[in-house]
């Protein structure tokens, strides 16, 4: 975060290096990682747990910026038109159930997509209303959007969401209290560990499970592109496969969790869906791998840690 200086900052002591100790301690301790929820063994004695997830952002990546460019919107539409069907076929081929985090606006645009996914046994999770940035929202607005999003997903998919992934993993100082008020089982937006852990708020255990994410295990950082900025990664799929494979092998060695975040409009392209299939094929060839949705992982960890 860039600190914007104001003329009065220096005099008022509002610059971070002028903060009193209690202020920075309160900020750091608002939301923390608590006890590990990594079980002694995974379900049915599995050696490693794999949980695949897809953030179905579709057009909301453009809409949240207040933009109406048909070009940008078409890139998001690819997620529904091409990406999701390819992902569904791939998951069905290998008999895998995954978690799909869906902004409410996407669910309203494509209700049949959500119903089809739910009907195939996949999980539908909260991913904001229009992929908004929580950290710039007033707390009242964030609460309203998160609650309305959950209601919309339940009405459309027939599933009541039990977990949330905040849009862009933008977790505000108020997100946790909203999620707790809603009685959610888990969050998957924070990065304090490789393994599941209990979230602590203001020094107190919450009972809420965190399934940690990381940019290393996200397709967007390797493939996303913005022609109006300097963002030009377009990493070769073979290099991304190497990274994902190394993360899986590390989880296998530590008997831990391998959680992967992907986006239908990104991973769904021909050259990229191949890397996902190669990864799945390799993981399927390893004895003792438990493939599970985020909901299943969170509940198992809460019950067995």
Steps between C-alpha positions, in 0.01 A plus 500: 500500500635844411475755779368829364653788688285793601638828632355426841640144524837593641354721768222262597718189520290308243796361308571130569842559652340742745229264619480408864576133569140421588381616159722272294443213739123539465529502120720189492295310758156568349508181288771240563576135441424288804550130566573272211203295382710259298370153593731218602381317193269578215175322424534124451872523579585714195855634484404841358186705447438677168233769475449667162314828479383732225411867543228559241556873465384516137389857415521636854872568468398774257171605658650565842720770345190678369605417144279400209756398236353219285855382437577451868156358569546243223817375670290432808222339298756246381494359853135401467493421130819292474688476830231350723393233248862389456555493876180302557601240242848470650377460856241246390765302310705458817203481741603807700275741690626857528401830660375791288500847656243710318418872519123545533488703178655207313247263654220728382650525151549124474260321736504178295878481537470500878216248501695266275809520721299442816319212333833334424603516865723805488498760775379857445666755730469874565720731292345838559218675318675651197861408589521818706806608699409448865779712641355821352137427591322647803437213746123531456531462123737203529260323737199566277676376184638187664165401647308574181757303302448193718123526462528532122727198471267290712194604300668430166709190571291336768805490729542720806868607488707408803825663389632821355790610287514877497535657154870539417563359851430853625418429865407815693516568874126422508475191277555246776231638730252496210589140413465397864162672525392295199618179667734407218711187540811627327683776318750455218660842452794518743861389469655434842576129446506215251262296717151568634484699822252657737451873457556718806330837535624755753691223675201267532453169310197519273441135410507605135726305266746667264598313183801710398564625149818636344581681176751226416205261470280730289484495120430873462846621599660295225252556218303818557559793267397864476583670172462845656764438766837333534336172600629246245583174677370228263727240658538178297253238627789256543661734753176536694456123500849467646412739783165337576659157488769606748235636736308172481814293560582715801151447642534127439833487682355688797170309490323831470254698291543599136245771420497650152314812385407544133272713284284358218577789262872444556565127552225409250708577192624207293868521591422549869230241559760250379734590786218447748422161350866399517509605865180310581623193314820504704315547829259221411797268444628554855363259765322655795367829361170630633326741259246710688302822481592785731187430703604138551856595595390768747248273672746211518770720650261652752384155606840326504774752580 
